[in-house]
Amino acid sequence: MNAAANPRRVVLGLDGSPNSIAALHRAVTEARRLGATLDVVLILPGDPEPEAYAAGLRMLAGTLTREFPDGLGLPVRRMVEHGRPTDVLVRLADGASLLVLGARSNSEAGNPLGGDVVPVCLSRVRCPLAVCARHGQQAAA
């Protein structure tokens, strides 16, 4: 199936953290169920050097291969973007069937969502949002 021809999309924010890996598995399951293309995005902070984009694409490819050595069985677009994560994710989720994110591992003040990415996306995206965590993981001290 050609990713460009498929109007159904599941968008995944992936940074390599354990919770984003849990989100990857959920996103693949949902994309398969929906017959959707999986858009996997790594968001770089600030104004990265050109090599950072190539390194980001290598990280995404390596993560996908490590987690799914036999392939994902669905069309995938790997993207490396830069900017505020909330802005990038909201833009990419426009028209998507689902946005999937990992919960922040080290949450401030006991907030299970941590930071502002999940709450801001929850308030701004028009599609459903799934937030995933790796169960059985020890909380960082």
N, C-alpha and C positions, 0 to 999 in steps of 0.2 A: 504494500500500500504506500502511495506517495504521500509524504507528510504535508506537502503544500496543498494537496487536493482534499485533505481531510479537515472539515470544519470543526470537528470536535477536538478540544485540546484540554489536557491536564498540565498545569504549570507547577513545577517543583523548584523551590529554592534549595540548593544543595551547597553546603560549605565543607563537607567531610566530617562534621561532628557526629558523634553517635546518634543523636536525635535526628539529624538530617539523613542519616543512613536508614533509620526507621521510617522516616518520611519517604525516602526513595522506594522502599518496598511497598508502602501503602500506595504511592502514586502509580507504580507499575501495576498493582492489582486493580486499581480504579480505572486506569487507562485501558487495560485489557477488557474489563467489564463493559466499559462504554464504547469500545472500538475507537478509541481516541489516539491522537498523536500525543507523545509525551515531550513537553518542552522543559528541559533541564537547564537551570540558570545558576551560574556562580556570579555573585556580585562583588566586585573589587572596590575597596574604599579609595577615596581621594581621586587623584589624577594619575593612574598607573602608567608605567613605562610600557611601550609596545610589547616587550617580551613577556610581561605579566599576562597578557591575553593568551599568548601561545601556551604558557605554563598552565593557565587556568583550563584551557581546552584539554591539555594532556591529563590534568588532574581529574577532570570529569570523565574522560575516556577510561582512565585507569580504574576509577571507582566503579563505573558501570561494568567493566569487564571483571573486576574482582568480585562484585556482588552477584553478577549474573554471567558466569563464565560460558554458559551455553547460549547467550544472547537474551534479549528481552522479549522477542516475539512481537514487537510492535514498532511503528515508526517513532524515531527519536530525533529531536533537534537539540543539540548542545549549544549553549550560548554563554558567553562571558560578557558581562555588562559592568559599568561602573556608575557610581552615584549613590544617593541615599537608598538603602535597601527598600524602604517603604514605597518610595516613588517608583522605583524600577518594578517591584512586584505588582503594585497596583496597575501600572501601565501594561505589563505583560499579561496580567489576569483579565484584562478587558476582553470580553467575549469568550472567555474560557469556560469550560464545564466545571472546573474545580481548581482551586489553588491548594497546594499541600506544602506545609512548613514543619520543620522540627521545632519543638519547644526549646527555649534557651536552657542550657545546662546549668548555668550559675545565675539563678534569679535573685534580684535584689529584694530585700525586705520580705522574703518568702513568697513573692509573686510567682506562681507557677508558670506564667507566660514569660516573665522576665522582660526587661527592656521595653521598647515601644513597637517593635516590628509587628508582632502578632496583634496587639490591640488596635494599632492603626490600620493594619490590613483588614481586620475584622470590621472596622467601621467604614472603610472606604471601598472594598471590593464588592462587586455586584454578584459574583458567583459564590457558591459554597466554599468554605474554608475548612480544611482538615489540619489539625495540629497534632503532631505525633511525638512520642517519647519512647525511648528504648527502655523497656521494662526490666527491672532487676539491676539497673545501673546504680552504682553508689553515687551519691551526691558529693560534689567536690567541696572540700572544707575551705 
